Each structure stands twice: as structure tokens, then as C-alpha cells.
Amino acid sequence: MFQTLQKLRVMCFMFATTAERKVPPTPSNMPFTLNNLWDNPGARKIQKRWGRSGTRGNACGRGQRGQGARSGAGVPPKFEGGQTPLTRRLPKWGAKPSLEIYREVNICQIVDRIKQGRIDATQPIQIKDMLESRIFSKCKYGVKLLARGAERLSELNTPLTIEVSDASKTAIEAIKKAGGEVKVVYFTPLLLRQHLFPDKYPLELRPALPPSRAVEAIQRTEERGAVADYIKPKWVIEDEIEKKKLEEMAKLEVDTLKVQLQGAETVETAKKEKKKKKQKQQEEKQVSTLDLTNFKYPASREPGCGKDKIKQRKPVVYKKLSLNLD
């Protein structure tokens, strides 16, 4: 009997109005247990069911056909009716982040692996040796050497030669002090994969020509003190030739100055003689370019002095015609 009453109360609650639903559908003497839990009155709101009858029937508020009447229809809030959206109209600015993120390796990690016997310090330490010694598990673009734990190089008796993609200034200086060398090698992702896993590549790939951005980065590491090993493009070779020529010219100028100073009493006298020679050469050039035949300075400012310079019109010559009207 009690169960049937409870079922009736639930059925009445389902079909009751919102005003009647304020009281929970349970009797007051019912025990409060886990199988008799209910929400606070008004906590749950039943969804409207359109399209049954009444004012919201027939088209259910969707209108007469069209895009909005279809299932799954709707326009995203960023849609601007077909015109170019704001995200495309505004200009783009700012530096583009580099996707080539190098794997960072510290000197202390290499020293630890050498002490454990995983890396041979007598031979050049390559990126392949670092992967095999489990310093890192993955490497896609290259390795950058950092100077953390550089004091531990004194624990080793042999100087190190390390081949990496990039290195910091302090790391290069620390390895150089210990008698070693840092070599910068250029790898594309494919060439690096062949270097790390040579068994997967039966044929050796050709070394790649680095782009201008990579060349500039390698040149920066060379300025820090590293040795670079890469295929130099044509423009780099031309720049090096020009630098050598300029250095040779500078040396020749220094030698000529020394020879001149041997005959001169002081450096100042030699410089004064040079200046005089330059001035004479400039004066000779100016004289050669100017026509000094009809030139007088200062020019006279008297009235009527420029009659000769005024352009006159050519006189009009009329032809005589003789006509015989016989």
C-alpha cells in the first residue's frame, strides 16, 4: 500500500504545475535515506517541448523553411555575414617564434657520462653519442651546449672536442680553457635523423646547403669562438674574399706609412705631406673640369651688364613673291 501511494505521488508531481511542485513528492514520515534523495524545490527545470500544440506548435518558432529551420543549423558568433572578418582585416605584427627548438645539454651532464664510461672522451663527442648515453631521449632539430657545471672540466684529464648545433659563449670559453674545442655542425631534421639512426638509411644523404638565417646563426657562434663545419654558400665566400682583400690593402698602407716615416722626422710631418698631396690632386681635378676662358670673379652688378647674355629672337626674313597674272 505504501509503495503504491509513493508511485501515485511521483506521477502527480510529473504532471503538476510549477506552483504545486514546490513541495517534494514524498511523505513527511518517510525516512531520509540514500534511496530517497531529492533536489531542492525549483533546482531542476524541465525543458520546454515545442511542436505539440498551442502557440508553439506547427513550425516550433523556426519560421518557414530556410537555414534556421534545418537541424544542426546556426551561424558562429564570429561570422560577419560574408565580409572579411576582423581577424583578417587587422595587420599582423611581431616576431615569428622559431619552431627549431634545440635540445639543451649542460657540460656537467657530459662529464657525468664520461665518468660512468658511457662516452669516450678521447674521440670527438657527437650528438649521436649523447643520445646513446641517454642524456636525452629525442632530438629533432639539434643540440645547444650550455655552461652549467663548467667547473667540473678540471676533473677530466683529456681535453674535449664537442660537435653540436649551437653553443653559448661561456661554454665555449670554458672548454677552450680546458684545451678543448667546440665545433658547430649544420643538420636538417632528415640529416640529423640519419646521423642518429644510420641503420635506417642504407644510402648516405647529401649534405644540405643552409639557408641565410641558419648561416647567420652559425656565424654568430663563430664570433663567440667556435669552429664551424658547413657548406658555405656563394655570398659567404664572396664576403670572405672581400675581407681578405681589405686586410691586404690595410697591411700595404701600413707598410707604405712605415717607409715614409723612415725619411720623415715625425708622424705629423708625414700626415701633413699626405694632406697637401690630396689637396693638390683635388685642385687639379677642379681646374680640369671648369672652363676659365670667359669667367670673371666677382661678377659685376651694374645695370645693363648682362646685355650679352640676353637671348634675342632671330630676325624674321620675308620672301618676295612675283606673280604673273597674264
C-alpha positions as a Markdown table, in Angstrom:
| # | Residue | x | y | z |
|---|---|---|---|---|
| 1 | Met | 0.0 | 0.0 | 0.0 |
| 2 | Phe | 2.8 | 2.4 | 0.9 |
| 3 | Gln | 4.6 | 1.7 | -2.4 |
| 4 | Thr | 1.5 | 2.4 | -4.5 |
| 5 | Leu | 0.9 | 5.7 | -2.7 |
| 6 | Gln | 4.5 | 6.7 | -3.4 |
| 7 | Lys | 4.1 | 5.9 | -7.1 |
| 8 | Leu | 0.9 | 8.0 | -7.3 |
| 9 | Arg | 2.7 | 10.9 | -5.6 |
| 10 | Val | 5.5 | 10.8 | -8.2 |
| 11 | Met | 3.0 | 10.6 | -11.1 |
| 12 | Cys | 1.1 | 13.6 | -9.7 |
| 13 | Phe | 4.4 | 15.5 | -9.4 |
| 14 | Met | 5.3 | 14.9 | -13.0 |
| 15 | Phe | 2.0 | 16.3 | -14.3 |
| 16 | Ala | 1.8 | 19.1 | -11.7 |
| 17 | Thr | 2.3 | 22.8 | -12.3 |
| 18 | Thr | 5.4 | 24.8 | -11.1 |
| 19 | Ala | 3.4 | 26.2 | -8.1 |
| 20 | Glu | 2.4 | 22.6 | -7.0 |
| 21 | Arg | 6.0 | 21.3 | -7.4 |
| 22 | Lys | 7.4 | 23.4 | -4.6 |
| 23 | Val | 6.7 | 20.6 | -2.1 |
| 24 | Pro | 8.8 | 17.5 | -2.7 |
| 25 | Pro | 6.8 | 14.3 | -3.7 |
| 26 | Thr | 7.5 | 12.4 | -0.5 |
| 27 | Pro | 5.5 | 12.0 | 2.7 |
| 28 | Ser | 6.7 | 13.7 | 5.9 |
| 29 | Asn | 7.0 | 10.4 | 7.8 |
| 30 | Met | 9.3 | 8.8 | 5.1 |
| 31 | Pro | 12.9 | 8.1 | 6.3 |
| 32 | Phe | 15.7 | 10.1 | 4.8 |
| 33 | Thr | 18.0 | 7.5 | 3.2 |
| 34 | Leu | 20.2 | 7.2 | 0.1 |
| 35 | Asn | 17.5 | 5.7 | -2.0 |
| 36 | Asn | 15.1 | 8.6 | -1.1 |
| 37 | Leu | 17.1 | 11.7 | -2.1 |
| 38 | Trp | 15.6 | 14.7 | -4.0 |
| 39 | Asp | 16.8 | 18.1 | -5.1 |
| 40 | Asn | 15.7 | 21.4 | -3.5 |
| 41 | Pro | 12.4 | 22.6 | -4.9 |
| 42 | Gly | 12.9 | 24.6 | -8.1 |
| 43 | Ala | 16.5 | 23.3 | -8.6 |
| 44 | Arg | 15.7 | 21.3 | -11.8 |
| 45 | Lys | 13.9 | 22.9 | -14.6 |
| 46 | Ile | 12.1 | 20.8 | -17.2 |
| 47 | Gln | 13.0 | 21.7 | -20.8 |
| 48 | Lys | 10.2 | 23.2 | -23.0 |
| 49 | Arg | 8.8 | 20.7 | -25.5 |
| 50 | Trp | 7.8 | 22.6 | -28.6 |
| 51 | Gly | 5.8 | 21.4 | -31.6 |
| 52 | Arg | 3.0 | 19.7 | -29.7 |
| 53 | Ser | 0.1 | 22.2 | -29.8 |
| 54 | Gly | -0.8 | 25.7 | -28.9 |
| 55 | Thr | 1.1 | 28.8 | -29.7 |
| 56 | Arg | 4.5 | 26.9 | -30.1 |
| 57 | Gly | 3.1 | 24.3 | -32.4 |
| 58 | Asn | 3.5 | 23.7 | -36.2 |
| 59 | Ala | 6.9 | 25.3 | -37.1 |
| 60 | Cys | 8.0 | 25.4 | -33.4 |
| 61 | Gly | 9.3 | 29.0 | -33.7 |
| 62 | Arg | 11.7 | 28.1 | -36.5 |
| 63 | Gly | 9.9 | 30.0 | -39.3 |
| 64 | Gln | 9.0 | 28.9 | -42.8 |
| 65 | Arg | 11.9 | 26.8 | -44.1 |
| 66 | Gly | 15.4 | 28.3 | -44.7 |
| 67 | Gln | 18.7 | 27.9 | -42.9 |
| 68 | Gly | 17.4 | 28.4 | -39.4 |
| 69 | Ala | 14.7 | 25.7 | -39.9 |
| 70 | Arg | 17.2 | 22.9 | -40.6 |
| 71 | Ser | 18.6 | 20.6 | -37.9 |
| 72 | Gly | 22.1 | 21.5 | -36.9 |
| 73 | Ala | 21.7 | 25.0 | -38.4 |
| 74 | Gly | 23.3 | 28.0 | -36.9 |
| 75 | Val | 26.0 | 30.6 | -37.5 |
| 76 | Pro | 29.1 | 31.0 | -35.3 |
| 77 | Pro | 29.3 | 34.3 | -33.3 |
| 78 | Lys | 32.4 | 35.3 | -35.2 |
| 79 | Phe | 30.7 | 35.2 | -38.6 |
| 80 | Glu | 30.2 | 38.6 | -40.1 |
| 81 | Gly | 27.8 | 37.9 | -42.9 |
| 82 | Gly | 30.4 | 37.0 | -45.6 |
| 83 | Gln | 32.6 | 40.1 | -45.3 |
| 84 | Thr | 36.3 | 39.8 | -44.4 |
| 85 | Pro | 36.3 | 39.2 | -40.6 |
| 86 | Leu | 38.1 | 41.5 | -38.1 |
| 87 | Thr | 40.9 | 38.9 | -37.5 |
| 88 | Arg | 41.8 | 39.1 | -41.2 |
| 89 | Arg | 41.4 | 42.9 | -41.6 |
| 90 | Leu | 43.8 | 43.8 | -38.8 |
| 91 | Pro | 47.5 | 43.9 | -39.6 |
| 92 | Lys | 49.8 | 41.3 | -38.2 |
| 93 | Trp | 53.0 | 42.3 | -36.4 |
| 94 | Gly | 55.5 | 40.9 | -34.0 |
| 95 | Ala | 58.4 | 38.4 | -34.3 |
| 96 | Lys | 57.6 | 34.9 | -35.5 |
| 97 | Pro | 58.6 | 32.3 | -33.0 |
| 98 | Ser | 61.3 | 29.9 | -34.2 |
| 99 | Leu | 60.0 | 26.4 | -34.5 |
| 100 | Glu | 63.5 | 24.9 | -34.4 |
| 101 | Ile | 64.0 | 24.4 | -30.7 |
| 102 | Tyr | 67.3 | 22.9 | -29.9 |
| 103 | Arg | 67.8 | 20.3 | -27.1 |
| 104 | Glu | 69.8 | 21.9 | -24.3 |
| 105 | Val | 72.7 | 19.9 | -22.9 |
| 106 | Asn | 74.9 | 21.1 | -20.0 |
| 107 | Ile | 78.6 | 20.4 | -19.6 |
| 108 | Cys | 78.0 | 18.6 | -16.2 |
| 109 | Gln | 75.8 | 16.0 | -18.0 |
| 110 | Ile | 78.6 | 15.2 | -20.5 |
| 111 | Val | 81.2 | 15.0 | -17.6 |
| 112 | Asp | 78.9 | 12.6 | -15.7 |
| 113 | Arg | 78.5 | 10.3 | -18.7 |
| 114 | Ile | 82.3 | 10.3 | -19.3 |
| 115 | Lys | 82.9 | 9.3 | -15.7 |
| 116 | Gln | 80.3 | 6.5 | -16.0 |
| 117 | Gly | 82.1 | 5.2 | -19.1 |
| 118 | Arg | 79.2 | 5.8 | -21.5 |
| 119 | Ile | 81.1 | 8.4 | -23.6 |
| 120 | Asp | 84.7 | 8.1 | -24.9 |
| 121 | Ala | 86.4 | 11.4 | -24.2 |
| 122 | Thr | 89.4 | 10.7 | -26.5 |
| 123 | Gln | 87.2 | 10.9 | -29.6 |
| 124 | Pro | 85.0 | 13.8 | -30.6 |
| 125 | Ile | 81.7 | 13.8 | -28.8 |
| 126 | Gln | 78.8 | 13.9 | -31.3 |
| 127 | Ile | 75.0 | 14.2 | -30.9 |
| 128 | Lys | 74.8 | 10.5 | -31.6 |
| 129 | Asp | 77.0 | 9.7 | -28.5 |
| 130 | Met | 74.8 | 12.0 | -26.3 |
| 131 | Leu | 71.6 | 10.1 | -27.5 |
| 132 | Glu | 73.2 | 6.7 | -26.9 |
| 133 | Ser | 74.4 | 7.7 | -23.4 |
| 134 | Arg | 70.7 | 8.7 | -22.6 |
| 135 | Ile | 71.3 | 12.4 | -21.9 |
| 136 | Phe | 68.1 | 12.9 | -23.9 |
| 137 | Ser | 65.6 | 10.6 | -25.5 |
| 138 | Lys | 64.5 | 12.6 | -28.5 |
| 139 | Cys | 66.2 | 15.2 | -30.7 |
| 140 | Lys | 64.6 | 16.6 | -33.9 |
| 141 | Tyr | 66.5 | 19.8 | -34.8 |
| 142 | Gly | 69.8 | 19.8 | -32.9 |
| 143 | Val | 71.6 | 20.3 | -29.6 |
| 144 | Lys | 72.7 | 23.5 | -27.8 |
| 145 | Leu | 75.6 | 23.3 | -25.4 |
| 146 | Leu | 75.3 | 25.3 | -22.1 |
| 147 | Ala | 77.9 | 26.1 | -19.5 |
| 148 | Arg | 76.3 | 24.7 | -16.4 |
| 149 | Gly | 78.8 | 22.6 | -14.4 |
| 150 | Ala | 81.8 | 24.0 | -16.3 |
| 151 | Glu | 83.9 | 23.8 | -13.1 |
| 152 | Arg | 83.8 | 20.0 | -13.4 |
| 153 | Leu | 86.0 | 20.0 | -16.5 |
| 154 | Ser | 89.1 | 20.1 | -14.2 |
| 155 | Glu | 88.1 | 16.5 | -13.1 |
| 156 | Leu | 88.9 | 15.2 | -16.6 |
| 157 | Asn | 92.5 | 14.7 | -17.8 |
| 158 | Thr | 91.7 | 14.8 | -21.5 |
| 159 | Pro | 90.6 | 17.9 | -23.5 |
| 160 | Leu | 87.1 | 17.6 | -25.1 |
| 161 | Thr | 86.0 | 18.2 | -28.7 |
| 162 | Ile | 82.3 | 18.5 | -28.9 |
| 163 | Glu | 80.2 | 18.7 | -32.0 |
| 164 | Val | 76.8 | 20.5 | -31.5 |
| 165 | Ser | 74.3 | 22.7 | -33.4 |
| 166 | Asp | 74.8 | 25.8 | -31.2 |
| 167 | Ala | 76.7 | 26.7 | -28.0 |
| 168 | Ser | 76.8 | 29.6 | -25.5 |
| 169 | Lys | 79.7 | 31.9 | -25.1 |
| 170 | Thr | 80.6 | 30.8 | -21.6 |
| 171 | Ala | 80.5 | 27.1 | -22.6 |
| 172 | Ile | 82.9 | 27.7 | -25.5 |
| 173 | Glu | 85.3 | 29.7 | -23.3 |
| 174 | Ala | 85.2 | 27.1 | -20.6 |
| 175 | Ile | 86.0 | 24.2 | -23.0 |
| 176 | Lys | 88.8 | 26.3 | -24.7 |
| 177 | Lys | 90.4 | 27.0 | -21.3 |
| 178 | Ala | 90.5 | 23.2 | -20.7 |
| 179 | Gly | 92.3 | 22.8 | -24.0 |
| 180 | Gly | 89.3 | 21.5 | -25.9 |
| 181 | Glu | 87.3 | 22.7 | -28.9 |
| 182 | Val | 83.6 | 23.3 | -29.8 |
| 183 | Lys | 82.6 | 22.5 | -33.4 |
| 184 | Val | 79.3 | 23.7 | -34.9 |
| 185 | Val | 77.7 | 21.3 | -37.4 |
| 186 | Tyr | 74.6 | 22.1 | -39.5 |
| 187 | Phe | 71.9 | 19.4 | -39.7 |
| 188 | Thr | 68.5 | 19.4 | -41.3 |
| 189 | Pro | 65.9 | 17.2 | -39.4 |
| 190 | Leu | 66.4 | 14.5 | -42.1 |
| 191 | Leu | 70.2 | 14.6 | -41.9 |
| 192 | Leu | 70.1 | 14.6 | -38.1 |
| 193 | Arg | 67.9 | 11.5 | -38.2 |
| 194 | Gln | 70.4 | 9.8 | -40.5 |
| 195 | His | 73.2 | 10.8 | -38.1 |
| 196 | Leu | 71.3 | 9.4 | -35.0 |
| 197 | Phe | 70.0 | 6.2 | -36.7 |
| 198 | Pro | 72.4 | 5.3 | -39.6 |
| 199 | Asp | 71.0 | 1.7 | -39.8 |
| 200 | Lys | 67.7 | 3.0 | -41.1 |
| 201 | Tyr | 69.4 | 4.7 | -44.1 |
| 202 | Pro | 71.3 | 2.3 | -46.4 |
| 203 | Leu | 72.4 | 5.2 | -48.7 |
| 204 | Glu | 74.1 | 8.3 | -47.3 |
| 205 | Leu | 72.3 | 11.6 | -47.9 |
| 206 | Arg | 74.0 | 14.6 | -49.5 |
| 207 | Pro | 74.9 | 17.4 | -47.0 |
| 208 | Ala | 72.4 | 20.3 | -47.3 |
| 209 | Leu | 73.2 | 23.9 | -48.1 |
| 210 | Pro | 72.0 | 26.0 | -45.1 |
| 211 | Pro | 69.6 | 29.0 | -45.6 |
| 212 | Ser | 70.7 | 32.6 | -44.9 |
| 213 | Arg | 69.1 | 32.5 | -41.4 |
| 214 | Ala | 71.0 | 29.4 | -40.4 |
| 215 | Val | 74.2 | 30.8 | -41.8 |
| 216 | Glu | 73.8 | 34.0 | -39.8 |
| 217 | Ala | 73.3 | 31.9 | -36.6 |
| 218 | Ile | 76.4 | 29.8 | -37.4 |
| 219 | Gln | 78.5 | 33.0 | -38.0 |
| 220 | Arg | 77.3 | 34.3 | -34.6 |
| 221 | Thr | 78.6 | 31.1 | -32.9 |
| 222 | Glu | 81.9 | 31.5 | -34.8 |
| 223 | Glu | 82.3 | 35.0 | -33.4 |
| 224 | Arg | 81.9 | 33.5 | -29.9 |
| 225 | Gly | 84.9 | 31.3 | -30.6 |
| 226 | Ala | 83.5 | 28.0 | -32.1 |
| 227 | Val | 84.7 | 26.3 | -35.2 |
| 228 | Ala | 82.0 | 25.9 | -37.9 |
| 229 | Asp | 81.7 | 23.0 | -40.3 |
| 230 | Tyr | 79.1 | 23.6 | -43.1 |
| 231 | Ile | 78.7 | 24.1 | -46.8 |
| 232 | Lys | 79.3 | 27.8 | -47.4 |
| 233 | Pro | 77.0 | 29.5 | -49.9 |
| 234 | Lys | 78.3 | 31.7 | -52.7 |
| 235 | Trp | 77.6 | 35.0 | -51.0 |
| 236 | Val | 79.6 | 33.9 | -47.9 |
| 237 | Ile | 82.6 | 33.0 | -50.0 |
| 238 | Glu | 82.5 | 36.4 | -51.8 |
| 239 | Asp | 82.3 | 38.2 | -48.4 |
| 240 | Glu | 85.3 | 36.3 | -47.2 |
| 241 | Ile | 87.3 | 37.2 | -50.3 |
| 242 | Glu | 86.4 | 40.9 | -49.9 |
| 243 | Lys | 87.5 | 40.8 | -46.3 |
| 244 | Lys | 90.9 | 39.3 | -47.2 |
| 245 | Lys | 91.4 | 42.0 | -49.9 |
| 246 | Leu | 90.6 | 44.7 | -47.4 |
| 247 | Glu | 93.0 | 43.3 | -44.9 |
| 248 | Glu | 95.8 | 43.0 | -47.5 |
| 249 | Met | 95.2 | 46.7 | -48.5 |
| 250 | Ala | 95.3 | 47.8 | -44.9 |
| 251 | Lys | 98.6 | 45.9 | -44.5 |
| 252 | Leu | 100.1 | 47.6 | -47.6 |
| 253 | Glu | 99.0 | 51.0 | -46.4 |
| 254 | Val | 100.7 | 50.4 | -43.0 |
| 255 | Asp | 103.9 | 49.3 | -44.8 |
| 256 | Thr | 103.9 | 52.4 | -47.0 |
| 257 | Leu | 103.4 | 54.6 | -44.0 |
| 258 | Lys | 106.3 | 52.9 | -42.3 |
| 259 | Val | 108.6 | 53.6 | -45.3 |
| 260 | Gln | 107.5 | 57.2 | -45.4 |
| 261 | Leu | 108.1 | 57.7 | -41.7 |
| 262 | Gln | 111.6 | 56.5 | -42.0 |
| 263 | Gly | 112.5 | 59.5 | -44.2 |
| 264 | Ala | 110.3 | 62.0 | -42.2 |
| 265 | Glu | 111.2 | 63.4 | -38.8 |
| 266 | Thr | 107.9 | 62.8 | -37.1 |
| 267 | Val | 104.5 | 61.2 | -37.8 |
| 268 | Glu | 102.8 | 64.6 | -38.0 |
| 269 | Thr | 105.1 | 65.8 | -40.9 |
| 270 | Ala | 104.2 | 62.7 | -42.9 |
| 271 | Lys | 100.5 | 63.3 | -42.3 |
| 272 | Lys | 100.8 | 66.9 | -43.4 |
| 273 | Glu | 102.5 | 65.9 | -46.6 |
| 274 | Lys | 99.7 | 63.5 | -47.3 |
| 275 | Lys | 97.1 | 66.1 | -46.8 |
| 276 | Lys | 99.0 | 68.6 | -49.1 |
| 277 | Lys | 99.1 | 65.9 | -51.9 |
| 278 | Lys | 95.4 | 65.3 | -51.6 |
| 279 | Gln | 94.6 | 69.0 | -51.8 |
| 280 | Lys | 96.8 | 69.4 | -54.9 |
| 281 | Gln | 95.1 | 66.5 | -56.6 |
| 282 | Gln | 91.6 | 67.9 | -55.8 |
| 283 | Glu | 92.6 | 71.4 | -57.1 |
| 284 | Glu | 93.9 | 69.9 | -60.3 |
| 285 | Lys | 90.7 | 68.0 | -60.8 |
| 286 | Gln | 88.6 | 71.1 | -60.3 |
| 287 | Val | 90.7 | 73.1 | -62.7 |
| 288 | Ser | 90.4 | 70.4 | -65.4 |
| 289 | Thr | 86.5 | 70.4 | -65.1 |
| 290 | Leu | 86.0 | 74.2 | -65.2 |
| 291 | Asp | 86.2 | 76.4 | -68.3 |
| 292 | Leu | 88.0 | 79.6 | -67.2 |
| 293 | Thr | 88.0 | 81.4 | -70.6 |
| 294 | Asn | 85.0 | 83.7 | -70.0 |
| 295 | Phe | 84.9 | 83.6 | -66.2 |
| 296 | Lys | 85.4 | 86.7 | -64.1 |
| 297 | Tyr | 85.0 | 86.9 | -60.3 |
| 298 | Pro | 83.4 | 88.7 | -58.6 |
| 299 | Ala | 80.7 | 89.3 | -61.3 |
| 300 | Ser | 79.7 | 92.9 | -61.8 |
| 301 | Arg | 76.3 | 94.0 | -60.7 |
| 302 | Glu | 75.9 | 97.3 | -62.7 |
| 303 | Pro | 72.7 | 97.9 | -64.7 |
| 304 | Gly | 72.9 | 96.7 | -68.3 |
| 305 | Cys | 76.0 | 94.4 | -67.7 |
| 306 | Gly | 74.1 | 91.3 | -68.8 |
| 307 | Lys | 73.1 | 92.5 | -72.3 |
| 308 | Asp | 75.3 | 89.9 | -74.0 |
| 309 | Lys | 73.6 | 87.1 | -72.0 |
| 310 | Ile | 70.1 | 88.1 | -73.0 |
| 311 | Lys | 68.7 | 85.7 | -75.7 |
| 312 | Gln | 67.5 | 87.6 | -78.8 |
| 313 | Arg | 64.9 | 86.3 | -81.2 |
| 314 | Lys | 66.1 | 85.5 | -84.7 |
| 315 | Pro | 65.1 | 88.2 | -87.2 |
| 316 | Val | 62.1 | 87.3 | -89.4 |
| 317 | Val | 63.1 | 87.2 | -93.1 |
| 318 | Tyr | 60.2 | 87.7 | -95.5 |
| 319 | Lys | 60.4 | 86.2 | -99.0 |
| 320 | Lys | 59.3 | 88.2 | -102.0 |
| 321 | Leu | 57.0 | 86.5 | -104.5 |
| 322 | Ser | 56.4 | 87.7 | -108.0 |
| 323 | Leu | 53.1 | 86.6 | -109.6 |
| 324 | Asn | 52.3 | 87.0 | -113.3 |
| 325 | Leu | 48.5 | 87.1 | -113.8 |
| 326 | Asp | 48.5 | 87.1 | -117.6 |
